[in-house]
Amino acid sequence: MTGRLGPAEREESWQRLGAETFDLVVIGGGVVGVGAALDAATRGLRVALVEARDLASGTSSRSSKLFHGGLRYLEQLEFGLVREALRERELMLTRIAPHLVKPVSFLYPLSNRLWERPYTAAGLFLYDTMGGARSVPGQKHLTRAGALRLVPALKRDALIGGIRYYDAQADDARHTMMVGRTAAHYGAVVRTSTQVVGFLREADRVSGVRVRDVEDGREVDVRAHAVINATGVWTDELQRLSGSRGRFRVRASKGVHIVVPRDRIVAESGMILRTEKSVLFVIPWRNHWIVGTTDTDWNLDLAHPAATKHDIDYILEHVNSVLATPLTHDDIEGVYAGLRPLLAGESDSTSKLSREHAVARVAPGLVAIAGGKYTTYRVMGADAVDAAHVDLPGRIQPSITDKVPLVGADGYHALVNQADQLAAKHGLHPYRVRHLLDRYGSLVHEVLSLAADNPELLKPIPASPDYLQVEAVYAASHEGALHLEDVLTRRTRISIEYAHRGVESAEAVARLIAPVLGWDDDAIKREVEIYNARVDAERASQTKPDDQAADAVRAAAPEARAQLVEPVS
């Protein structure tokens, strides 16, 4: 079984949590948590991962969706970080997740005639060579005319030339979920809607956690030799709950992105634009562009960071400074806000770590990991498990996740070549099959088999034609989705890819997943109402002038997971 996370597996996992003693319990279902769980499982350790909400429900579904070295970190002379990230990018493209991670082209527009081209070219030369082997093309220098042919949407006077380079991108929420499923495939207990509400202790050491099932309120003690706190922006909150003093603190930085239709920016490549503080990406995303990001301190609700009108205006102002036809608020299909967990150390030295990560054994039996960037999740997971080894009985094997493909990777390339035959067999357009292969890889057979007795499931989801109805069913039966928002926001990206934000598809999707999750008509109605209230609150927050006003509106929306304890400390 390919790491299936369905209702039956969920109940079995609950029984295992209470009955077994684990080597490791990982708290947090973001990319670092699932990465640590996969790392531990493939070393032969007994591991359980618990997540209060959904896989990737925090930062890991709200990134720029890039696997990149971080071109701007070269300017900060963070060569080690860039080299490490580029190596990870290469691993993802070639071995670990070729079905999920794809090359993407960017134009770097040049505006200064004297120094900028040699300066940027030198940086990109390092970028092209630091990662060792390379499965993306190297930089290419363009005249102004060449750059405008690549991106006709640019104003003529916005550049004097350009350099095209490549990075890689992925659907972050889908990738995180697949890492979690791969961990389950190798024996890890992976359970969402399972919140840590306390820590177990034996003398001075942490010996496990007490968890609550936030769907039904049940609680159980989970015993373990060591616990890893991989909760990102919630690190300090869990630290307080454990009663241990942290070695570092985490500062939340809000990053906002907007999504606009592909035809609003006429271009054959993404772009990277300098801003006064950082960079702004224009990233191709299927039939859309993702434009972002911002970087502002956030001290309010960690679960639901809100984008303000000011954030959106900032993005529009910067991208419109180079576009011949400016974008307007009416062009925006989706908006999302995420929180980066930046290290804010208790000494000057750790505060400089920025996007580097830190690992510390904060108490006997308890390791915390924070900081870092999405691209280096695998290294972070391995470092966290290494740090926990002193609390584990016996020797532990070295990390091998650089050799472990995610579920769906094996056989993917052959299936791409067979897409036409697969399409003919199921009566689908070959384009549709390629889209499915880039979401599920070789698991596509498992997805399509759910429609064997019900061909209606191979029709598109109402009002969201990029997705098939069978994908919603599969999200609930195999991918751990427990609520309507899990399907519309993370298993698919309907909530940001359509101007209706998922509202026009909500009832249809709820009815598709109801039989899998055992919902009656009242449960369907409640799920749709909660989802619609969330969308209304997000829309309203995006008209507010500042964080406080936006947060007040967004935080008032109801939670799909009714038994969550907020905050945990």
C-alpha positions, 0 to 999 in steps of 0.5 A: 500500500502506498502510504494510504492515509484514509479513514481506516488507517486513521483509526488504526493509527490512533490505536497504535499511538496509545499502544506502542512506545516509539523511538521518536514522536514528531510534532508538526505536519509541515514539510520539516516535520514530515521530512523528519518522520520520513528520515527517521522511518527510513533509518529503521526507527519507530516514529509517529508524527502528529499534526493539530490541523492538516498536513501543510496547513501552515507555512508549507502550503503558502510559500512561493512554491519554489525549490530554489537556491535563493539567488539573493542569498549570494549577495548576503554571502550565504554561499553554504546555504545556496550550495546546499539548496541547489543540491536539494533542488537537483535531487528533487528534479532527478531522483526524489520527486520528478513528478512534483518538482519541475524546472521554471524559467525566470527573466532577470531584467537589467536596468543599469548599463554599467555594473549590473550585467557583469555583477549579476552574471557573476552571481548567476555563474556561481548559482549555475555551478555551485550545485554540482550536476545540473538538470536545468539550463544555464544562464542566457544573456539577452538584449533588450529586444530579446528580453521583450520577445521573452516577456512582451508584457514589460515596458520598453523603458523598464530594462536595457537587457536581461538574463534568463536563468532557471530554478524549480517549482512545486505545489508545496502542499501536495509535495508536503503531503506526499512526503508524509505519505512516503513516511507512512509507506515506510511504517511511520504513524502519520496522523492529522487533527491530532493536537499535542496538549501536554508533555509526558515526563519521567524525572527530568526528561521528556518521555512522550506527549499527550494528544487530543483528537480534535475531531472527537475530543479523545485523548491518549498518552504517546510514549517515546524515547525522544520528541522533535518539535518541528512546529515552525512559527508555533515553536515557542508555544510548544516550548512553553507547553513543555516547560523547557527554556528555548535555545532560540526564539522564532519570529513570524514574518508574513509573506503575501502572494496574489494569483492572477490569470495567465493572460494578464501578463503576456510572457513566456517566462517568470520574472524576478524583480528587485525591490527596495527590501528584497525581491518580487517574483512573478511565477508561472503557475499552470493557467495563472501567475503567482506574484509576491512576496511581502516581508513584514513582522506578524504578531497576531493569529499564527494559524490564519495570517491575514493579507491586508489591502496594503499588502496587495497594493504593495505587490501591485505597485511593484509589479506594475512599475515594469508592466506595460498594462498594469494589473488591478484589484479586479484581475486578482483571482486568489490571495494567500498569506503565510508566515516564515519562521525566522530565527530571532536568537537570544544572542546576536549570533543566532539572530543573523541566521536568517534563513538558515536553520537551527537545531537544539536539544532543549531538554533531555528527550526534546529537540527543537528545529526551526528556521530554514527554507522549504527547499532544504527541508530534507537536510533539516529533517535529517539534522533533527533526527541526528540531534535526537540520537543521544536519547535513543537506545542503540546506534542509529543508521545514517540518513538515506533520504537522498536516495529515497524517491517519494511515492509516485516517483517510480515509473513516472517517466515511463508513464509520461511517455505512455500518456496518450495510451492511458488517456485513450484507455480512460476516455480522457484528453492526453493533456488531462492525463499529463496534468494528473501525472504531475500531481500524482506520478505513478499513483495515477492508476490508484486515482483513476481506479476509483472511477472504475465503477463510476465514470461520472467521477472522471468529469470536472468538478463543477465551477473548477474545470482544472480538477476531476471529481475523482481527485476530490474523492481520492483526497479523502480516501487516500490523502488524509483530507478530513474537511472541505477546506483540506480539499479546496485549499491544499489537495487542490488549489481551487481556493486560490485559482478561481475568482470564486475562491472555491465557493461555487464548488464547495457543495459539489465537493462536499457531496463527493467526499461525504460517503468516504468520511461518513458525513450526513446532510447536516455535516455537509451543510456545516462544512459548506457553511464553515468554508464559505464563512472562511472565504468571506472572512478572507475577502473582507480582511483583504479590504482592511488597511492594517494587520490588526483590522484584517486579523480581527475579521479573519480570526472571527471565522469558524474553525473546521476542527471544532475541538482545537485548543487555542493556544496550546500553552 
